[in-house]
Amino acid sequence: MALVEIRNVSKIYHLGGEEIRALDDVSVDIDGGEFISIIGPSGSGKSTLMQIAGCLDTPTRGTIKLDGAMIQDASPRQLAAIRNRKIGFVFQFFNLLPKLTVLQNVELPMVYGGASSSERRERAMQALKLVNLDNRTKHRPSQLSGGQQQRVAIARALVNDPKIIFADEPTGNLDSHTGELILQLFRQLSREGRTIILVTHDPEIAAITPRRIEIRDGKIADTVDATLAGLDRFPLQPTP
Amino acid sequence: MNFWNAISVGLKEIWAHKFRSFLTMLGIILGVSSLVAMSALVKGMEVGATEALIAVGGLQKLRIERGDVPIEQRHLQDQSRGLTMDDVYAIQAGATLVSKVSPEVRVPGATLSAKGKVTRPFICSGAWPVVLEQYEHEVEHGRMFNEVDDDQARSVCVIGTGIRDQLFGSPEEAGREINPIGETLTINGEAFTIVGMFKHYESEQQRKARELGIKQTFSRRSRDRGSFVYWLKNNTVYIPLNAAALKFTASPEGRSLGGGSTDPSSLTVSSIEVRLSDINQINEALQQVRNILFSTHKGIEDFSFRTQEDWADTIKAFIRNARMSGGTIAAISLLVGGIGIMNIMLASISGRVREIGLRKAIGATTADVFTQVIIESVVLALLGGLMGLVTAVGLVQLLGQLSPTENDPIISFTALLVAFCSSVVIGILAGLLPAFKAARLSPIMALRYE
């Protein structure tokens, strides 16, 4: 059984009487431990797919099974709980809270999950160790470089030991060298057996994942156009 | 997210914008402190007024005086005989709702003199010894005259400290206590021996002023009614009823001992003081006394009642008005403070859209966000409220310092509690709208927000 089963999912917006199909009858299965990228130009619907799979949004039609539970009809409260325990997000703009220290930022998901303060501290330290930032716990995000900030965000995504990590353009706000380091971190996490879904418009980044799904006009493109995306230059890497 | 976490987040948010938060709280601070200070001032006035009211015998005392005969009874006027000892005995025997009765025979135009000094007392009356309790008098030096003195119409008197000050000098000027017991003074030429002196009566404020060494001129004009009460109590002379009857009632008006008769019960008295057993039955007691007097006066209504109720009502009305106007001002500034909080919370929310979106993305529920905003707003109001209480205490002390002879403002626990609770309520109300707005934010929109 797949970790995520997306079946015939559509997301329809109504803008000024006009119907916009952000997602149109999409079906995807993602297995546990997969490292997969969702690629597509902006406005293609890739972010919508991520948001629906990541329980930030609900589909207009279709069903989603996440870790064995159907979630398309879940209440906002249930969705919040699923996001808290099973999903980790990494965003393009890091979205760290500037007034909190690095440690407090990483602890934040556990604050809503209801862990004791000593447990929060311990687990946050472990997560920071994973991203090699356990020496910066007392710093504010503004005192860190972009790459460091993104690593804090990754630690925050990892801290509740989620089933899936969604990374939405995680390198979009970093220079190419730092971006490369972040991607290496994701690769390492993938080797450790985590399920990672990378959302990007950049084929070079998508190239590092063994499996890619291309979204065009709200639909899954039949095949990934390797030449168009420039993927022919990046041979697929063997799955670990 | 538990409650304490939410509070600490709220405190951090407030601390991060110290100046802004302080300005926001200012409205609440002003509201709370004006509420407390106002109620303290009113309470002080109330206590001062009640003190004075008790000093004249309280609400339970009422006075029966000779009154004009009503128009429909004018033709019976020649049968009116005024208040006599008959009435006193009748009330004593028949009025069950009355606990004490005492007659008074005023010495008309009394002039006191001793050692070449002359003064006119405010009250100079013949009375029974029970007058002590009727007027809440306390004898500090010597003794009150007793029933034997009264029976034998002895020439003794009990004086207030005001009389002593006039005739024998005041201790303030002499620098030592002056005790005139055993001295002789004359009332309208008749010699009386001083057997007792009352204690010095003064309001709490006068006492304080005296201790502070502030010199006060005790002129009658410049006093409010409260301290006038103490002044007149100090300027009182009492002599035994029978002594007054014997020596002073053979006046030209002809109100003598029953026109030469020796019957003491027909003695005309100036007024009768009555103390009620139960303040709640004032109307019933008045009716009872009225019925008795109608029977002894053959139905002629040549008497009237004077109670302290009018005075008490005036005090109550004044206190109510002061409380109303002060309360309105405080309520308005609390309202303004609440609007300030709402305004700043709304601004704070729109500045933190991304933060709210992120919190939701990592698992905060709508309720979590709602609670966080409400708690932040309540913490703001609460801090404002606490500061307001501290300010209020300072303000009240300042008021007390500025005018030490006025009634001392009294901070009541209830006022503090009410002010504090209203600041919390304001905080909750002011937080509702911003909290709704924040909680309704969709995490997708919020995270996209730049």
Contacts between the chains, C-beta under 8 A, distances in Angstrom:
chain1	res1	chain2	res2	distance
A	51	B	444	5.5
A	56	B	361	6.2
A	56	B	443	5.2
A	56	B	444	5.4
A	57	B	442	8.0
A	57	B	444	5.8
A	76	B	365	7.1
A	76	B	366	5.9
A	77	B	365	5.2
A	77	B	366	7.2
A	77	B	367	7.5
A	80	B	360	6.9
A	80	B	363	5.4
A	80	B	364	6.5
A	80	B	365	4.3
A	80	B	366	7.7
A	80	B	368	7.8
A	81	B	363	6.8
A	81	B	365	7.7
A	83	B	361	6.4
A	83	B	362	6.7
A	83	B	363	5.1
A	84	B	362	6.5
A	84	B	363	2.5
A	85	B	363	7.5
A	89	B	361	5.3
A	89	B	362	6.9
A	91	B	358	7.9
A	91	B	447	6.5
A	93	B	354	7.9
A	95	B	354	6.3
A	95	B	357	7.7
A	95	B	358	4.4
A	95	B	361	7.8
A	95	B	447	6.7
A	97	B	355	5.7
A	97	B	358	7.0
A	99	B	12	6.3
A	99	B	13	7.6
A	99	B	16	5.4
A	108	B	359	7.4
A	108	B	362	6.1
A	109	B	362	4.4
A	109	B	363	5.7
A	111	B	1	5.6
A	111	B	5	5.7
A	112	B	1	5.3
A	112	B	359	7.5
A	112	B	362	6.7
A	112	B	363	4.1
A	112	B	364	5.1
A	112	B	365	7.7
A	112	B	368	6.3
A	113	B	363	6.3
A	114	B	2	7.3
A	156	B	362	7.1
A	160	B	363	8.0
